[in-house]
């Protein structure tokens, strides 16, 4: 039987791959036989993850220490991938940061840092890897947006995060339009709340789970592995006519 979601031997660059959703997606791709290039700032964690991938899945994997807020750092990391593999088929932009501050409590520097990492960092990665994909006339770009690309928590407190993720949604649309002629699809995943290093402090706040139960029809957080299916679909040729979309994996949150 044909495997419509085959990504075996595809070369996938994943940012934010030291932990959280980036690491979860990296493991999903490794389980399908993809060749990986893990990008993040924490070298020790990257080394640990590479060792785990090789032990658990036996697939090829390299890493590059990379700051997505620094374009020179990105181009150096991309060059390392090209030296190792000669191409890049898949890009997953999962690097990011989070905060929970009302506008009047948030410094301008905090705002600018958040927009720089969560939006400009995605733009920089897409630009650098996009040049490779345009040359090879093939590519699958997957940006990690959020349900907050579209909706806001009751009470606010995520102005920088939601503004950046709204920007990711529209950047995804723009790149999809510009690069469709090069056989490149550009899509975004919009997760609801999954427990990661970035979200654990929020989850532990008084009343947070009450909010989840009130606003998420499924009444719970996302579980590890529940993004794997959509991440594999968007990385595979099964999604060859799907581009410019934000697909929310949210237990029904944005259906309300």
N, C-alpha and C positions, 0 to 999 in steps of 0.2 A: 504494500500500500504506500502511496506517495505521502511523504511528510510535508505538508504545506507550510509548516513552521520551522523548516530546517535552517539552522544557523551554524551548522558544523563547519569548522575551519574559517568562519568569518572573523575578521579582526575587529574587536570592539574596544574602544577607548571609553573608560568610565571615570568621571571625576567624582570627588567626594567618596572615593572607594575605600577609605580606611575604616568606615563605620556606617551605620544607618542604612538608608535606602540604597545608596550607592553600593555598599557591600552586599546587601541582599540581592540586588540585580546582578552583580558580578558573579555570585554563586549560581544564580539561575542560568546565566549564560555558560558558565563553566560546565554545568550539568548537561548542557546541550552540545558540548564539544567546540565552543567558540574559542578563539585565541584572544587572550586578554591583555590589555595594557591599563594598569590601575594608576590613577593620578590622585594625589592628595599631598598635604603638607607634612604629615607625620610619617617619617621614613620607617621607624620601628614598627608601627602598625601595618604599613604596607608590606614589609618583609614578612611579618607574621601571616598576613593574609595570602601572600604568594605561596608560602610554605603549606598553608592549609589547602589551597586550591590544588597544588601539585599532589598532595597526599590523598585528598578525598576524590578528586576527579581525574587526575593524570593528564590534565590539559596544559597547553603552553600558556605561560603568563609572565609578563614583565611588569616593572613599575617605574614610575618617574615621580620624583618629588616636584610638585607643581603648585604654584599659587595662582589661582584663576583670576586674581585681581591684578596680576602682573603679566603683560603681554609677552615680554621677553622670556619669562619663565615658561609660558605656554608654548611658544615657538621652539624652545629648546626641548621640551618634553615631546612635542609632536615629531621633531626631527629624530629623537631616539626611537620612537615607534616605527618611523619610516625606515630607519637603518635596520631594525630588527625584522620587520614584516614586509616592508615594501608597499603597503597599502593600508587604508583605514576604511572599513566597510560600515561601521556602526559607531556613533558617538552618543553617549548618555551623559547629560549634564545634571549631575546630582549634588554637586558641591553647593553649600549654602550655609546660612547662619539664621538665628532667630532671636527675637526679643519680645517682650510684652510690656510696652510702655505707652501711656497716653501721650498725645502730642505735646501737651504742656510740660510733661516730665522728661521728654526726650531731647537730648542735645542735638544741635545741628550736625555735629561730628558723627553721632550715632546714626542719624538718618543717612548721611552721605556714605558712611561705611557700609550700611546695609544695602543701599541701592547699588553701590560699587560691586559688592560681592555677588548678590543675588540676581542682579540684572546685567550689569556690565560684564561680569565674569562669564555669564552665559553667552553674551554677544561675542566676547573675545574668543572663546572656545569655538563657537560656530564659525567665526571668520577664519581662524587658523586652520581648522580641520576642513571647513568648506572649500578652501582653495585646493586641498588634496582631492576631495570628492569631485569637484568640478573637473579637474584634470583627468580623473579616471572615469568620469561620467557615470558614477554610481555612489549612492550613500543613503544611510538611514540615520537621521538625527532625532533623538528623543530627549526633550527637555522636561525636567521635573518642575511642573508648576504646582498648583495647589487648588483645593476647593476655593481658597481665598483669592484665586485669580478672578473669581466671580462673586463670591459672597463674603460677608464679614461676620466675625464673632459678635454675638450680642454684647453690647457694652464697649466694643472697640478695643483699643490697646494694641493693634497690630498694623498701624498706618504704614510703617516702613516695609514690613513684610508683605502685606497685601498689595501695596503699590508696586513693589518689585515683581511679585508674582503676576499681577495684572499685566505688567510690562512684558514678562516672559510669554504670556499668552499671545500678545499682539506681535512680539518679535517672531514667534513661531509662525504666525500667519504670514508675516512679511517675507520671511525666508522661504516658506513654502511656495509663495507666488514667484519669487525671484529665481528659485533654483529648480522648479519642476522640469524645466526644459533640459536640465542636466541629469535627469533620472535620479534626483535626490528627493526623498520625502522628509518632511520636517513636521513632527507632531509633539504634543506635550501630554504628560500624564498629570492629572489633578487629584492627588491623594487627599483623603480626609486625614484625621489624626492617627498616626502610627507611632508606637512607642520607640523612640530613638534617643540618642544622646542630646539632640536638639530640643526634644519635646518633653523629656522626663520631668523637668522642673515644673512645667505648666500642668502636666498630668497630676502631679502631687499637690497642686494648689487646692485649697478648700473649695468645694463646690464644682470642680472641673468636670468630674464624671457625671454629676447631675446635669450639667449643660449638655454633655454628649448624649445622655439618655433622652433629653428633651428635644434635641435638634437633629439627631441622627436616627432615622427610622430603624436601623439595625440595632441601635441602642448600645453600641460598643466601639472600641478602638479597632483599627485595622490590625490584622495579625501578620507576622512574618510569612512571606510567601504569597500573600494575596495581591501583590503587584507583579508577580512573576509572569503570569499569563499574558497580560497586556504588554509587558516589556518585551517578551519573546515575539508576540504578534507584530509589534511595531518594528522590531529589528529584522523580521523575516520578509520574504517576498510575498507572503500572503497579504501584506498591507501595501502592495505596490500602487494601488489607486486611492490610498488614504493619505491625505496630506493637509496640513494646516489646521489640525484638530486638537482641541483640549479634551481628553477623555477622562472623566472623573471616576475614580474608584473610591466610593465614599459611603457605602451602605445606604444610599438613597438621599443623602443630605441635600444635594443640590436639586433634587426633584421637588422639593417643597417650595 
